[in-house]
Amino acid sequence: MKIRDWNRSLKVRLVGEFFMNTSFWMVFPFLAIYFAEEFGKGTAGLLLIVSQMFAVAANLLGGYCADRFGRKRMLVSAATAQGFAFGLFAFANSPWLSSPELSFMAFTLASMCGSLYWPASQAMIADVIPEKHRSDVFAIFYTTLNIAVVIGPLFGAILFFSYRFELLLGVAIISMLLGLVLRLFTDETLPAEVLGKWQAGTVTGWRGAVFKQLKEYGIIFKDRVFLLFVIAGVLGAQTFMQLDLVIPIYLKETIDSQVILDLLGREWSVTGETSFGILLAQNGLTVALLTVVITRWMTKFPEKWVFFFSALLFGLSMAIFPMSSWFWMFVVAMAVFTFAELMIVGLQQSFVSKLAPENMRGQYFASASLRYTIGRMIAPISIPMTAWFGFGWTFIILGTFAVLSGFVYLLMFHLYEKRVANSI
């Protein structure tokens, strides 16, 4: 399905979210450094965990609200509110005020707004795109996100530390403009009959609304297929998240200075830090160029085996990293790691859309994101593991988690196939 055939709302979002994501990634990678300098490493780590906990709650609330109030209303509200949050962040780093405490509060609010935004965003795609084309569409959105992840930090490295107020103000304006554009040029995609059922429901007071929401999320996790999907995702995330955790530490300690190329009488060498930058660029560029191609290729194979072999390749990449201290072996490991990532990136969201009832898509997508949220909270344990067991055994353990997730996926698809067969 080509972009010109998309619903107008999706075309508008594709362009608008690219600019929002790029501006966000000008800021996000440098916040850990900023908060560590202001509060100290220990306090900064604790604050970021607290911020993540609020983001988890907002994510679940965002899914509920997307199904309750509609996709468009949540997208407009969340983007606009994120703009105000970054405006507050800018004020806390302005010529008139310098307040790291207010900065943290503003960043937490901005993160919560982002968590409110994404469930409605994913559900909107499932609303308007036929099932056979959803993997392609999710892959295209993922591609633009990864282009933003590559471009954003390049500009942010210059602007965040030298022109922080101006950068944050610019991010605020872009978010608010996105909210305005979404309001003017997008349509509500939540089916009218579903929205009508919600509006006809009776919930008394905020306590009733909270209990109703918890009950409905409980129903989701009673879906054994979906629960196994989340468990497999959390296990797999222990490998995927190491791109920002153990891998850079390992490269820094393994490579002091290494010649990687002798061309025209000139030697090209890398250090641990520069080698990680090259591998990160390799990952980002490959994702940006090949996501759609590989996703379309993977749709020709049974989903069950695509998920399973993706998990095995993640495990293999973890086995390759500690095999040698040779830089080009790390390039091979990253290539395997990235291919494993691309195999399932579009299929995962499409699979969630197949599991989710029409009236609960927002909540299903919000709950599915717990794979990464919970995974991100657990994954840093790998750092002390390197002190306990050494890098070699740590990589083996991480690879084992990935392989285990593959077998959980097989069990999940076994139950899913039985469900489909019984429904016929």
Number of C-alpha atoms within 10 A of each C-alpha: 12 8 13 8 8 14 15 14 18 20 15 15 20 16 13 18 20 19 20 23 21 23 25 24 22 26 21 16 16 15 17 14 12 16 20 14 12 14 14 12 14 9 13 20 15 11 17 17 14 13 18 19 17 16 22 22 14 21 29 25 22 29 31 26 20 30 25 21 15 23 28 23 18 25 28 23 19 25 27 22 21 29 27 21 26 28 23 22 28 25 21 22 21 17 9 7 11 14 13 17 13 17 22 19 17 22 21 22 23 26 23 26 25 20 24 30 27 23 31 31 21 23 29 24 22 26 18 16 17 11 14 10 15 23 24 25 23 22 28 20 20 19 24 22 23 23 18 24 24 20 17 21 21 13 16 23 14 12 17 21 13 11 13 18 20 16 22 28 20 17 28 28 19 24 29 24 18 24 24 15 15 22 16 10 12 19 16 14 19 25 14 11 10 16 17 12 11 16 12 9 8 9 14 8 8 9 10 12 13 13 12 14 18 15 11 15 19 11 10 19 15 11 12 13 20 21 16 20 22 23 20 26 26 26 27 27 23 28 28 25 19 20 17 13 16 23 20 20 18 19 21 17 12 16 17 11 14 16 12 14 12 10 8 6 7 8 11 11 14 18 18 19 16 16 23 23 14 13 21 17 14 16 21 20 17 17 24 21 14 15 29 23 13 19 22 18 11 20 18 9 10 9 18 17 15 20 25 20 17 25 31 22 23 28 29 21 25 28 20 20 24 22 12 11 15 15 23 12 15 22 19 15 22 22 17 19 24 22 20 23 19 22 24 26 22 27 23 18 22 23 17 20 23 13 16 18 12 16 18 21 27 34 29 26 24 29 24 22 22 18 20 20 18 20 21 18 15 15 22 16 12 21 18 12 16 17 10 11 12 12 20 15 15 22 27 19 20 24 26 23 22 31 25 18 29 28 17 21 26 18 16 20 19 13 15 17 13 10 12 9 9 8 7 5
